[in-house]
Every structure is written in C-alpha cells, then in structure tokens.
Amino acid sequence: MSDRDKVRLVERGYDAWKRAKIERGLAQAQDRSAMIPVEQVLRDLS
C-alpha cells in the first residue's frame, strides 16, 4: 500500500466519523427536552 493510499484510507475514515458526528448532533437537536436552558448555561459559566 502506497503512502497516498494510506492517506486516502485515513481521510475516508475521518469523513465517515465527521458525518456520523454531525448526524448524531442533528438528531440530538430534534429532542428539545434534552437541551439545557440558556439561563442555566450562562449561570454555570459565570
């Protein structure tokens, strides 16, 4: 396997991981009940 082939394999793996991460985030965003209220986030960060 050439170095270029190894790079392509890694890139494909990264692209698949990134797509799956985005899809999980989008699915999670659909469940509004699981979201933390902005007031709580601001209070926790201050």
C-alpha distance matrix in Angstrom:
0.0 3.8 6.7 8.2 6.1 6.8 10.2 10.8 10.3 12.7 15.0 15.4 16.4 18.7 20.2 21.0 22.5 24.5 25.8 26.9 28.6 30.5 31.5 32.8 34.8 36.3 37.3 38.8 40.7 42.4 44.2 46.7 48.4 45.5 45.6 47.3 50.4 50.1 53.3 51.8 48.7 50.9 53.2 50.4 48.9 52.3
3.8 0.0 3.8 5.3 5.2 6.4 8.8 10.0 10.8 12.7 14.4 15.5 16.9 18.6 20.1 21.5 22.9 24.5 26.0 27.5 28.9 30.5 31.9 33.4 35.0 36.5 37.9 39.3 40.9 42.8 44.7 47.1 48.9 46.0 45.9 47.4 50.3 49.8 53.0 51.6 48.4 50.4 52.8 50.1 48.3 51.6
6.7 3.8 0.0 3.8 5.4 5.1 6.3 8.7 9.9 10.7 12.3 14.4 15.5 16.6 18.3 20.2 21.2 22.4 24.4 25.9 27.0 28.6 30.3 31.7 33.0 34.7 36.3 37.5 39.0 41.1 43.0 45.1 47.0 44.0 43.6 44.9 47.8 47.0 50.2 48.9 45.5 47.3 49.8 47.1 45.2 48.3
8.2 5.3 3.8 0.0 3.8 5.4 5.0 6.3 8.7 9.9 10.5 12.4 14.3 15.2 16.3 18.4 19.9 20.8 22.4 24.4 25.6 26.8 28.5 30.2 31.4 32.8 34.6 36.0 37.2 39.3 41.4 43.5 45.6 42.8 42.3 43.9 46.6 45.8 49.0 48.0 44.6 46.4 49.1 46.6 44.6 47.8
6.1 5.2 5.4 3.8 0.0 3.8 5.4 5.1 6.2 8.7 9.8 10.6 12.5 14.3 15.2 16.6 18.5 19.9 21.1 22.7 24.4 25.8 27.1 28.8 30.4 31.6 33.1 34.7 36.2 38.0 40.0 42.4 44.4 41.6 41.5 43.2 46.1 45.6 49.0 47.8 44.5 46.6 49.2 46.6 45.0 48.3
6.8 6.4 5.1 5.4 3.8 0.0 3.8 5.4 5.1 6.3 8.6 10.0 10.7 12.4 14.3 15.5 16.7 18.3 20.1 21.4 22.6 24.5 25.9 27.2 28.8 30.5 31.8 33.1 34.8 36.8 38.5 40.9 42.6 39.6 39.5 41.1 44.1 43.6 46.8 45.4 42.2 44.3 46.7 44.0 42.4 45.7
10.2 8.8 6.3 5.0 5.4 3.8 0.0 3.8 5.4 5.1 6.1 8.6 9.9 10.5 12.1 14.2 15.3 16.2 18.2 19.9 20.9 22.4 24.2 25.7 26.8 28.4 30.2 31.4 32.7 34.9 36.8 38.9 40.9 38.0 37.6 39.0 41.8 41.1 44.3 43.1 39.8 41.8 44.3 41.7 39.9 43.2
10.8 10.0 8.7 6.3 5.1 5.4 3.8 0.0 3.8 5.4 5.0 6.1 8.6 9.8 10.3 12.2 14.1 15.1 16.3 18.3 19.8 20.9 22.4 24.2 25.6 26.8 28.5 30.1 31.4 33.3 35.4 37.7 39.8 37.1 36.8 38.6 41.4 40.8 44.2 43.2 39.9 42.0 44.7 42.3 40.6 44.0
10.3 10.8 9.9 8.7 6.2 5.1 5.4 3.8 0.0 3.8 5.4 5.2 6.3 8.7 10.0 10.8 12.4 14.3 15.5 16.7 18.5 20.2 21.3 22.7 24.5 26.0 27.2 28.7 30.5 32.2 34.1 36.6 38.4 35.6 35.6 37.5 40.5 40.3 43.6 42.3 39.2 41.5 44.0 41.4 40.0 43.5
12.7 12.7 10.7 9.9 8.7 6.3 5.1 5.4 3.8 0.0 3.8 5.4 5.1 6.2 8.6 9.9 10.5 12.1 14.2 15.4 16.4 18.3 20.0 21.1 22.5 24.3 25.8 26.9 28.6 30.7 32.4 34.6 36.4 33.4 33.2 34.8 37.8 37.4 40.6 39.3 36.1 38.3 40.7 38.1 36.6 40.0
15.0 14.4 12.3 10.5 9.8 8.6 6.1 5.0 5.4 3.8 0.0 3.8 5.4 5.0 6.0 8.6 9.8 10.3 12.1 14.1 15.1 16.4 18.2 19.8 20.9 22.4 24.2 25.5 26.8 28.9 30.9 33.1 35.2 32.4 32.0 33.7 36.4 35.9 39.2 38.2 35.0 37.1 39.7 37.3 35.7 39.1
15.4 15.5 14.4 12.4 10.6 10.0 8.6 6.1 5.2 5.4 3.8 0.0 3.8 5.4 5.1 6.2 8.6 9.8 10.5 12.3 14.2 15.4 16.5 18.3 20.0 21.1 22.5 24.2 25.8 27.4 29.5 31.9 34.0 31.4 31.4 33.4 36.3 36.1 39.5 38.4 35.5 37.8 40.4 38.1 36.8 40.3
16.4 16.9 15.5 14.3 12.5 10.7 9.9 8.6 6.3 5.1 5.4 3.8 0.0 3.8 5.5 5.2 6.2 8.6 10.0 10.7 12.3 14.4 15.4 16.5 18.4 20.1 21.2 22.5 24.4 26.2 27.9 30.4 32.1 29.3 29.4 31.4 34.4 34.4 37.7 36.4 33.4 36.0 38.4 35.8 34.7 38.3
18.7 18.6 16.6 15.2 14.3 12.4 10.5 9.8 8.7 6.2 5.0 5.4 3.8 0.0 3.8 5.4 5.0 6.0 8.5 9.8 10.4 12.2 14.1 15.3 16.4 18.3 19.9 20.9 22.4 24.7 26.4 28.5 30.5 27.6 27.3 29.0 31.9 31.6 34.9 33.6 30.6 32.9 35.4 32.9 31.6 35.1
20.2 20.1 18.3 16.3 15.2 14.3 12.1 10.3 10.0 8.6 6.0 5.1 5.5 3.8 0.0 3.8 5.5 5.1 6.1 8.6 9.8 10.6 12.2 14.2 15.4 16.5 18.3 19.9 21.1 23.0 25.2 27.4 29.6 27.0 26.7 28.8 31.5 31.2 34.7 33.8 30.8 33.1 35.8 33.7 32.4 35.9
21.0 21.5 20.2 18.4 16.6 15.5 14.2 12.2 10.8 9.9 8.6 6.2 5.2 5.4 3.8 0.0 3.8 5.5 5.2 6.2 8.6 10.0 10.6 12.3 14.3 15.4 16.5 18.3 20.0 21.5 23.5 26.1 28.0 25.5 25.7 28.0 30.9 31.1 34.6 33.5 30.8 33.4 35.9 33.7 32.8 36.4
22.5 22.9 21.2 19.9 18.5 16.7 15.3 14.1 12.4 10.5 9.8 8.6 6.2 5.0 5.5 3.8 0.0 3.8 5.5 5.2 6.1 8.7 9.9 10.6 12.3 14.3 15.4 16.4 18.4 20.4 21.9 24.3 26.0 23.2 23.3 25.3 28.4 28.5 31.9 30.5 27.7 30.4 32.8 30.4 29.5 33.2
24.5 24.5 22.4 20.8 19.9 18.3 16.2 15.1 14.3 12.1 10.3 9.8 8.6 6.0 5.1 5.5 3.8 0.0 3.8 5.5 5.1 6.2 8.6 9.9 10.6 12.4 14.3 15.3 16.5 18.8 20.7 22.7 24.9 22.2 21.7 23.7 26.5 26.3 29.7 28.7 25.8 28.3 30.9 28.8 27.7 31.2
25.8 26.0 24.4 22.4 21.1 20.1 18.2 16.3 15.5 14.2 12.1 10.5 10.0 8.5 6.1 5.2 5.5 3.8 0.0 3.8 5.4 5.2 6.1 8.6 9.9 10.6 12.3 14.2 15.3 17.0 19.3 21.6 23.9 21.7 21.5 24.0 26.6 26.7 30.3 29.5 26.9 29.4 32.2 30.3 29.5 33.0
26.9 27.5 25.9 24.4 22.7 21.4 19.9 18.3 16.7 15.4 14.1 12.3 10.7 9.8 8.6 6.2 5.2 5.5 3.8 0.0 3.8 5.5 5.1 6.1 8.6 9.9 10.5 12.2 14.2 15.6 17.4 20.0 21.9 19.5 19.9 22.4 25.4 26.0 29.5 28.3 25.9 28.8 31.3 29.2 28.8 32.4
28.6 28.9 27.0 25.6 24.4 22.6 20.9 19.8 18.5 16.4 15.1 14.2 12.3 10.4 9.8 8.6 6.1 5.1 5.4 3.8 0.0 3.8 5.5 5.2 6.2 8.7 10.0 10.5 12.3 14.6 16.1 18.2 20.1 17.3 17.2 19.4 22.4 22.8 26.2 25.0 22.4 25.3 27.7 25.6 25.0 28.7
30.5 30.5 28.6 26.8 25.8 24.5 22.4 20.9 20.2 18.3 16.4 15.4 14.4 12.2 10.6 10.0 8.7 6.2 5.2 5.5 3.8 0.0 3.8 5.4 5.0 6.2 8.6 9.8 10.5 12.7 14.9 16.8 19.3 17.0 16.5 18.9 21.5 21.6 25.2 24.5 22.0 24.6 27.3 25.7 25.0 28.5
31.5 31.9 30.3 28.5 27.1 25.9 24.2 22.4 21.3 20.0 18.2 16.5 15.4 14.1 12.2 10.6 9.9 8.6 6.1 5.1 5.5 3.8 0.0 3.8 5.4 5.1 6.2 8.5 9.8 11.0 13.3 15.8 18.2 16.3 16.5 19.5 22.1 22.8 26.4 25.7 23.6 26.4 29.0 27.4 27.2 30.8
32.8 33.4 31.7 30.2 28.8 27.2 25.7 24.2 22.7 21.1 19.8 18.3 16.5 15.3 14.2 12.3 10.6 9.9 8.6 6.1 5.2 5.4 3.8 0.0 3.8 5.5 5.1 6.1 8.6 10.1 11.4 14.1 15.8 13.4 14.0 16.9 19.9 21.0 24.4 23.2 21.3 24.5 26.7 24.9 25.0 28.7
34.8 35.0 33.0 31.4 30.4 28.8 26.8 25.6 24.5 22.5 20.9 20.0 18.4 16.4 15.4 14.3 12.3 10.6 9.9 8.6 6.2 5.0 5.4 3.8 0.0 3.8 5.4 5.0 6.1 8.8 10.3 12.1 14.3 12.0 11.6 14.3 17.0 17.7 21.2 20.3 18.2 21.2 23.7 22.1 22.0 25.5
36.3 36.5 34.7 32.8 31.6 30.5 28.4 26.8 26.0 24.3 22.4 21.1 20.1 18.3 16.5 15.4 14.3 12.4 10.6 9.9 8.7 6.2 5.1 5.5 3.8 0.0 3.8 5.4 5.1 6.6 9.3 11.3 14.1 12.7 12.4 15.5 17.7 18.4 22.1 21.7 19.9 22.7 25.4 24.3 24.2 27.6
37.3 37.9 36.3 34.6 33.1 31.8 30.2 28.5 27.2 25.8 24.2 22.5 21.2 19.9 18.3 16.5 15.4 14.3 12.3 10.5 10.0 8.6 6.2 5.1 5.4 3.8 0.0 3.8 5.4 5.3 7.3 10.3 12.5 11.2 12.0 15.5 18.0 19.5 22.9 22.2 20.9 24.0 26.3 25.1 25.6 29.0
38.8 39.3 37.5 36.0 34.7 33.1 31.4 30.1 28.7 26.9 25.5 24.2 22.5 20.9 19.9 18.3 16.4 15.3 14.2 12.2 10.5 9.8 8.5 6.1 5.0 5.4 3.8 0.0 3.8 5.4 5.6 8.1 9.8 7.8 8.6 12.0 14.7 16.4 19.7 18.7 17.4 20.7 22.8 21.5 22.2 25.6
40.7 40.9 39.0 37.2 36.2 34.8 32.7 31.4 30.5 28.6 26.8 25.8 24.4 22.4 21.1 20.0 18.4 16.5 15.3 14.2 12.3 10.5 9.8 8.6 6.1 5.1 5.4 3.8 0.0 3.8 5.4 6.4 9.3 8.3 7.6 11.0 13.0 14.2 17.7 17.4 16.2 19.1 21.5 20.8 21.2 24.4
42.4 42.8 41.1 39.3 38.0 36.8 34.9 33.3 32.2 30.7 28.9 27.4 26.2 24.7 23.0 21.5 20.4 18.8 17.0 15.6 14.6 12.7 11.0 10.1 8.8 6.6 5.3 5.4 3.8 0.0 3.8 5.8 8.9 9.0 9.4 13.2 14.8 16.5 19.8 19.7 19.0 21.9 24.1 23.6 24.4 27.5
44.2 44.7 43.0 41.4 40.0 38.5 36.8 35.4 34.1 32.4 30.9 29.5 27.9 26.4 25.2 23.5 21.9 20.7 19.3 17.4 16.1 14.9 13.3 11.4 10.3 9.3 7.3 5.6 5.4 3.8 0.0 3.8 5.5 5.8 7.4 11.1 13.0 15.5 18.4 17.8 17.6 20.8 22.5 21.9 23.3 26.3
46.7 47.1 45.1 43.5 42.4 40.9 38.9 37.7 36.6 34.6 33.1 31.9 30.4 28.5 27.4 26.1 24.3 22.7 21.6 20.0 18.2 16.8 15.8 14.1 12.1 11.3 10.3 8.1 6.4 5.8 3.8 0.0 3.8 5.4 5.4 8.8 9.8 12.4 15.1 15.0 15.2 18.1 19.7 19.7 21.1 23.8
48.4 48.9 47.0 45.6 44.4 42.6 40.9 39.8 38.4 36.4 35.2 34.0 32.1 30.5 29.6 28.0 26.0 24.9 23.9 21.9 20.1 19.3 18.2 15.8 14.3 14.1 12.5 9.8 9.3 8.9 5.5 3.8 0.0 3.8 5.5 8.2 9.6 12.9 14.9 14.1 15.0 18.1 19.1 18.9 20.9 23.5
45.5 46.0 44.0 42.8 41.6 39.6 38.0 37.1 35.6 33.4 32.4 31.4 29.3 27.6 27.0 25.5 23.2 22.2 21.7 19.5 17.3 17.0 16.3 13.4 12.0 12.7 11.2 7.8 8.3 9.0 5.8 5.4 3.8 0.0 3.8 6.6 9.4 12.4 14.7 13.2 13.4 16.9 17.9 17.0 18.9 21.9
45.6 45.9 43.6 42.3 41.5 39.5 37.6 36.8 35.6 33.2 32.0 31.4 29.4 27.3 26.7 25.7 23.3 21.7 21.5 19.9 17.2 16.5 16.5 14.0 11.6 12.4 12.0 8.6 7.6 9.4 7.4 5.4 5.5 3.8 0.0 3.8 6.4 8.9 11.6 10.6 10.3 13.7 15.2 14.6 16.1 19.0
47.3 47.4 44.9 43.9 43.2 41.1 39.0 38.6 37.5 34.8 33.7 33.4 31.4 29.0 28.8 28.0 25.3 23.7 24.0 22.4 19.4 18.9 19.5 16.9 14.3 15.5 15.5 12.0 11.0 13.2 11.1 8.8 8.2 6.6 3.8 0.0 3.8 6.3 8.4 6.9 6.9 10.3 11.5 10.9 12.8 15.5
50.4 50.3 47.8 46.6 46.1 44.1 41.8 41.4 40.5 37.8 36.4 36.3 34.4 31.9 31.5 30.9 28.4 26.5 26.6 25.4 22.4 21.5 22.1 19.9 17.0 17.7 18.0 14.7 13.0 14.8 13.0 9.8 9.6 9.4 6.4 3.8 0.0 3.8 5.4 5.4 6.6 8.9 10.1 10.9 12.7 14.6
50.1 49.8 47.0 45.8 45.6 43.6 41.1 40.8 40.3 37.4 35.9 36.1 34.4 31.6 31.2 31.1 28.5 26.3 26.7 26.0 22.8 21.6 22.8 21.0 17.7 18.4 19.5 16.4 14.2 16.5 15.5 12.4 12.9 12.4 8.9 6.3 3.8 0.0 3.8 5.4 5.0 6.1 8.5 9.8 10.5 12.3
53.3 53.0 50.2 49.0 49.0 46.8 44.3 44.2 43.6 40.6 39.2 39.5 37.7 34.9 34.7 34.6 31.9 29.7 30.3 29.5 26.2 25.2 26.4 24.4 21.2 22.1 22.9 19.7 17.7 19.8 18.4 15.1 14.9 14.7 11.6 8.4 5.4 3.8 0.0 3.8 5.5 5.2 6.1 8.6 10.0 10.7
51.8 51.6 48.9 48.0 47.8 45.4 43.1 43.2 42.3 39.3 38.2 38.4 36.4 33.6 33.8 33.5 30.5 28.7 29.5 28.3 25.0 24.5 25.7 23.2 20.3 21.7 22.2 18.7 17.4 19.7 17.8 15.0 14.1 13.2 10.6 6.9 5.4 5.4 3.8 0.0 3.8 5.5 5.0 6.0 8.5 10.0
48.7 48.4 45.5 44.6 44.5 42.2 39.8 39.9 39.2 36.1 35.0 35.5 33.4 30.6 30.8 30.8 27.7 25.8 26.9 25.9 22.4 22.0 23.6 21.3 18.2 19.9 20.9 17.4 16.2 19.0 17.6 15.2 15.0 13.4 10.3 6.9 6.6 5.0 5.5 3.8 0.0 3.8 5.5 5.1 6.1 8.7
50.9 50.4 47.3 46.4 46.6 44.3 41.8 42.0 41.5 38.3 37.1 37.8 36.0 32.9 33.1 33.4 30.4 28.3 29.4 28.8 25.3 24.6 26.4 24.5 21.2 22.7 24.0 20.7 19.1 21.9 20.8 18.1 18.1 16.9 13.7 10.3 8.9 6.1 5.2 5.5 3.8 0.0 3.8 5.5 5.2 6.2
53.2 52.8 49.8 49.1 49.2 46.7 44.3 44.7 44.0 40.7 39.7 40.4 38.4 35.4 35.8 35.9 32.8 30.9 32.2 31.3 27.7 27.3 29.0 26.7 23.7 25.4 26.3 22.8 21.5 24.1 22.5 19.7 19.1 17.9 15.2 11.5 10.1 8.5 6.1 5.0 5.5 3.8 0.0 3.8 5.5 5.4
50.4 50.1 47.1 46.6 46.6 44.0 41.7 42.3 41.4 38.1 37.3 38.1 35.8 32.9 33.7 33.7 30.4 28.8 30.3 29.2 25.6 25.7 27.4 24.9 22.1 24.3 25.1 21.5 20.8 23.6 21.9 19.7 18.9 17.0 14.6 10.9 10.9 9.8 8.6 6.0 5.1 5.5 3.8 0.0 3.8 5.6
48.9 48.3 45.2 44.6 45.0 42.4 39.9 40.6 40.0 36.6 35.7 36.8 34.7 31.6 32.4 32.8 29.5 27.7 29.5 28.8 25.0 25.0 27.2 25.0 22.0 24.2 25.6 22.2 21.2 24.4 23.3 21.1 20.9 18.9 16.1 12.8 12.7 10.5 10.0 8.5 6.1 5.2 5.5 3.8 0.0 3.8
52.3 51.6 48.3 47.8 48.3 45.7 43.2 44.0 43.5 40.0 39.1 40.3 38.3 35.1 35.9 36.4 33.2 31.2 33.0 32.4 28.7 28.5 30.8 28.7 25.5 27.6 29.0 25.6 24.4 27.5 26.3 23.8 23.5 21.9 19.0 15.5 14.6 12.3 10.7 10.0 8.7 6.2 5.4 5.6 3.8 0.0
